[in-house]
Amino acid sequence: MIFRPFLLSVNEANAFVLACEETREALLVDIGDLDGRIEDFLHEHRLRLTTIFITHDHHDHTGGLRSAMNRYDAQVMIGHSAAGGARTRKVAHNDEVRVGKFTGRVLATPGHTDDSISLAFPGLVFTGDALFSGSIGGVTSPDDGRREVEHIRRNVLTLPDDYEIHPGHGPSSTVGIERRYNPFFV
């Protein structure tokens, strides 16, 4: 597995490239900007961007989507309530996402937005703005906060302790650390 995080200048959002070494197929998680470093990385490693996974529909996670779609023939995967287009596949909880020989699973993590989804592959999970190291994503109501905590607890924190958590902003963590020390779950 090829994996690389990118810190973008748009609200210091994270973007991630995950690729299969054998097939050279790549997935990009969130794209606040089509940063030249992402394009250079894809080119340098001879990767073919086949999928763009959007964790939620906020500009710092989608701002570079139009540019990427113009540049690459990639399918876009978004949550069920987000707007779509010709190359868009709406995904929901437990849907599979394939990248070469790797299979991931979509996890419902609504609360920050109604369409917030996370994506788990063996050993790692991309949580967008639902779960951060030591925190959770901002919400607009107490009900949204309860819903976010419930979905994270049920769908993310039930993964093995050593799974890496890669959030939409800030540093990465692990499921074990967040389950034990994140004040929203202890």
Secondary structure, DSSP 4 states (H G I P E B T S, - for coil): -EEEEEE-SSTTBEEEEEE-TTT-EEEEE--SS--HHHHHHHHHTT-EEEEEE-SS--HHHHTTHHHHHHH---EEEEETTS---TTEEEE-TT-EEEETTEEEEEEE--SSSTT-EEEEETTEEEEETTEETTEE---SSHHHHHHHHHHHHHHTTTS-TT-EEEESBS--EEHHHHHHH-TTT-
